[in-house]
């Protein structure tokens, strides 16, 4: 009798169906997790390559923050805050000499006019070093991709916007002030020297600066390079503040400085309070409802009145000066020209009966 050995395959899902289903489910979860990890690590099995300076230079230039983007602080608080920002100890390196190249005589004249204006209105009270430091920032910007490639373009950038000018003198009413001849000539001499290749090395590649009595929002994000007189100077951090970023070529073309000035004055700008000159009356006027002080320079206050505020002002009773001081007839005549001057002497001497007016 032959005995036959009979073998029958037994599959796991038949013998242990519950355990098999659980194992399959766990395997699916593990595969999905591994896939997600691979997606999250695209450099798996390959080291990440460092970004080169050339690749950084090909990125869009950072936007320049407007000079009017400042914190609402009183001068004392601003001075204290600015003092706490340290000057970088890293060697900034001097900027390369600027050249007008083959620019025409008219373009050179416009560039000189615009740079002189920037120096005069931004640093007119500063030393020659302070004036050249400001001029260096303007010329640094001309050669940086984040700014226009002309001197006048840099100086008047943003001046026709209600807010956002790059140099405050183009939007705070300063252009209304007639320059003093001696001070203007000094500013022009420093501008001519800088356009001729002079370099103010201490500020390095600085592209920003501000007065020490204000604190711009952008100051904390930049590298403080130097303090010259009443101005603090900054450069961009990273590659944008390095020499290789200043490769933009001067265009050799300049717009009319007179036309740019007229366009800037034609726009009603809104100037932050800390940028207003400390003219008496401006602070109190700005507290009135419906009144917005936009500039206070040269002893004059520029303000906008809403219709309601204007109506309220017109209702205020004003006592004429002649009535407040009990002015003589001659003084009244001199002040308003109304009526005729009497025979009363100018200094108030009482006329005698036998006095006759001089013919």
BELSUL-V314934 format. One record per pair of residues at least 24 apart in sequence whose C-alpha atoms are under 7 Angstrom apart, sorted by the first residue. I is the first residue (numbers start at 1). J is the second residue. D is the distance in Angstrom with one decimal. If there is no record, write none. Layout:
BEGIN
I/J/D
I/J/D
END
This chain:
BEGIN
53/239/6.9
56/239/7.0
57/245/6.7
61/145/6.3
61/146/5.0
62/146/6.4
63/146/6.6
65/218/6.8
66/164/4.5
66/165/5.5
66/166/5.1
67/164/6.6
67/165/6.1
67/166/5.0
67/167/6.0
67/168/6.1
68/163/7.0
68/164/6.1
68/165/7.0
68/168/6.8
68/271/6.9
68/272/6.7
69/216/5.7
69/217/6.1
70/214/6.8
70/215/5.6
70/216/3.8
70/217/5.4
71/215/5.6
71/216/5.8
71/217/6.2
72/274/6.4
73/274/6.7
74/274/6.7
75/213/4.6
75/214/6.4
78/213/5.3
78/214/5.3
78/215/5.7
79/212/5.8
79/213/5.4
82/212/6.7
82/215/6.9
86/224/6.8
87/224/5.0
87/225/5.5
87/226/6.2
88/223/6.5
88/224/5.8
88/225/5.6
92/204/5.2
92/205/6.8
93/204/5.3
94/201/4.4
94/202/6.9
94/204/4.5
94/205/6.9
95/199/6.8
95/201/6.5
95/204/5.4
95/205/5.7
97/197/4.6
97/198/6.1
97/199/5.7
98/139/6.9
98/195/6.1
98/196/7.0
98/197/4.9
99/195/6.4
99/196/6.5
99/197/6.0
100/195/6.9
100/252/6.6
102/252/6.9
103/252/4.7
103/253/6.9
107/252/6.9
107/253/5.8
107/254/5.2
110/254/6.2
110/256/6.3
110/257/5.9
111/151/5.5
111/152/6.0
111/254/6.5
112/191/6.4
112/192/6.4
113/257/6.6
114/151/6.8
114/152/5.3
114/155/6.7
114/257/6.0
115/151/6.8
115/191/5.9
116/187/5.5
116/188/4.9
116/191/5.5
118/155/6.7
119/187/5.8
120/184/6.3
120/187/5.5
121/169/6.0
121/174/6.9
122/169/6.6
124/183/6.7
126/229/6.5
130/228/5.7
130/229/5.9
132/190/6.3
132/200/6.2
133/200/5.9
133/203/6.6
135/191/6.8
135/194/6.9
136/200/6.3
137/206/5.8
137/207/5.1
137/208/6.6
140/205/6.4
140/207/6.1
141/207/5.9
142/250/6.6
143/246/5.0
143/247/5.8
143/248/4.5
143/249/6.1
143/250/6.6
144/245/6.3
144/246/4.6
144/247/6.4
144/248/5.5
145/248/5.8
149/248/7.0
149/249/6.8
149/250/5.2
149/251/5.5
150/250/6.0
150/251/5.9
150/252/7.0
150/253/6.6
150/254/6.1
152/254/6.1
152/255/6.5
152/257/6.8
156/260/6.9
159/264/5.2
160/263/6.4
160/264/5.2
160/267/6.0
162/267/6.5
162/268/6.2
162/269/4.3
162/270/6.0
163/269/6.0
163/270/6.0
170/264/6.2
171/264/6.6
171/269/5.9
172/269/7.0
172/271/6.1
172/295/5.6
173/295/6.1
173/297/6.8
174/297/6.4
177/298/6.7
202/226/6.7
203/233/6.6
205/235/6.1
205/241/6.4
206/233/6.1
206/234/5.0
206/235/4.2
207/234/6.3
207/235/5.4
208/233/5.8
208/234/5.1
208/235/6.3
209/233/4.3
209/234/5.9
214/274/6.6
269/294/6.7
270/294/5.3
271/295/6.5
END
